[in-house]
Amino acid sequence: MAHQNTPQPPASNTPASFDWNGRSGEVWRDNQSRLDRMLAPYGAAAVAAASPAPGERVLDVGCGSGATSLELAARVGASGSVLGLDISEPLLSRARERVPPGVPVSFALGDAAKHALPEGTFDLLFSRFGVMFFDDPIAAFTHLRRALAPSGRLTFVCWRPFDQNDWVRLPMQAVADILPPLPLPGPHAPGPFAFGDTERVRHILTSAGFTDIDITAFDSPQVYGEADTREDAVAAALELALQVGPLSRAMAEQPPELRERAAAAVRAAFEARATDHVVTMDGAAWIVTARNAVLR
Ligand SMILES: C[S@@+](CC[C@H](N)C(=O)[O-])C[C@H]1O[C@@H](n2cnc3c(N)ncnc32)[C@H](O)[C@@H]1O
């Protein structure tokens, strides 16, 4: 049976799984500071790779609650600008609340695959884990590339494949014999791991009109739970995993008895990764950079 001892990739290709204007968006909004802490190393690595300069115009695609939009704004300064674009109203509301007066950031609600953008304008298209959800990624990246200045560049960070990411692999392995098997999405189905295959990423970006594509592995531990005691750190990690990501989707609509057994198994997996105050899980990402190939 597929679920015995085999970690399952998340069911990620149904719209209900990524309900960014419903439960997913609300959960991400409510856990904003924890998720930002968890994802900060990846965002910092991507910002460093993008190297935003004072005066540049940046589009932060799938900006969520705005952490990277603010980071980018600090780099481009008052003479530059950052537009955060996201499909999720709950997350954008949180993003808007976070902008201190005078910081050159604005936000727009829309589907990045087709939202109207000024042509040939941005110096940098940037994203922290916000570009893996498109149904038709070539069309989406073609649309986004048209908003890039001829000399513009693209930088994003995305996850490597599911089985290289302990933060999902270990919890899902822990529940593999407890929960029923999940419907298996194809490896390219829209979702967190859609860009794990570098050949596919190269094909998408080349087809969309990008060149000089570089894809570099970036590994980092993530703070999954943090508290004053080890026990509370494990509880915090479990609480987060039950709300966000594949485990939350695997648990959805399961009877309480199975949920309890699965939660106990995940707690044990986190305990194995806990130190005095923190549970860390390893994550594996790609940092992708490219340039606009199309001069107009
Ligand atoms: C994994 S979250 C990352 C959020 C944010 N970049 C961060 O690092 O905190 C993915 C984000 O992509 C957004 N998103 C998904 N599909 C989108 C689309 N087609 N257009 C715009 N945003 C989208 C979601 O609403 C969500 O905010």
The ligand as a Tripos MOL2 file, in Angstrom:
@<TRIPOS>MOLECULE
LIG
   27    29     1     0     0
SMALL
NO_CHARGES

@<TRIPOS>ATOM
      1 C1          3.7810   30.1660    0.5920 C.3       1 LIG1
      2 S1          2.9860   31.7160    0.6150 S.3       1 LIG1
      3 C2          4.3920   32.8280    0.6710 C.3       1 LIG1
      4 C3          4.0030   34.2210    1.0830 C.3       1 LIG1
      5 C4          5.1540   35.2100    1.2130 C.3       1 LIG1
      6 N1          5.8790   35.3920   -0.0290 N.3       1 LIG1
      7 C5          6.0740   34.8010    2.3240 C.2       1 LIG1
      8 O1          7.2010   34.3620    2.0270 O.co2     1 LIG1
      9 O2          5.6800   34.9260    3.4800 O.co2     1 LIG1
     10 C6          2.4430   31.8500   -1.0610 C.3       1 LIG1
     11 C7          1.8130   33.1620   -1.3960 C.3       1 LIG1
     12 O3          1.5420   33.1940   -2.7850 O.3       1 LIG1
     13 C8          0.2780   33.7990   -2.9670 C.3       1 LIG1
     14 N2         -0.2530   33.3630   -4.2650 N.ar      1 LIG1
     15 C9         -0.5750   32.1130   -4.6540 C.ar      1 LIG1
     16 N3         -1.0110   32.1220   -5.9250 N.ar      1 LIG1
     17 C10        -0.9540   33.4020   -6.3530 C.ar      1 LIG1
     18 C11        -1.2650   34.0570   -7.5820 C.ar      1 LIG1
     19 N4         -1.7120   33.3740   -8.6310 N.pl3     1 LIG1
     20 N5         -1.0950   35.3930   -7.6440 N.ar      1 LIG1
     21 C12        -0.6560   36.0950   -6.5920 C.ar      1 LIG1
     22 N6         -0.3250   35.5330   -5.4100 N.ar      1 LIG1
     23 C13        -0.4740   34.2080   -5.2960 C.ar      1 LIG1
     24 C14        -0.5430   33.3400   -1.7790 C.3       1 LIG1
     25 O4         -1.6670   34.1260   -1.5360 O.3       1 LIG1
     26 C15         0.5120   33.4060   -0.6700 C.3       1 LIG1
     27 O5          0.5480   34.6750   -0.0910 O.3       1 LIG1
@<TRIPOS>BOND
     1     1     2 1
     2     2     3 1
     3     2    10 1
     4     3     4 1
     5     4     5 1
     6     5     6 1
     7     5     7 1
     8     7     8 2
     9     7     9 1
    10    10    11 1
    11    11    12 1
    12    11    26 1
    13    12    13 1
    14    13    14 1
    15    13    24 1
    16    14    15 ar
    17    14    23 ar
    18    15    16 ar
    19    16    17 ar
    20    17    18 ar
    21    17    23 ar
    22    18    19 1
    23    18    20 ar
    24    20    21 ar
    25    21    22 ar
    26    22    23 ar
    27    24    25 1
    28    24    26 1
    29    26    27 1
@<TRIPOS>SUBSTRUCTURE
     1 LIG1         1 GROUP 0 **** ****
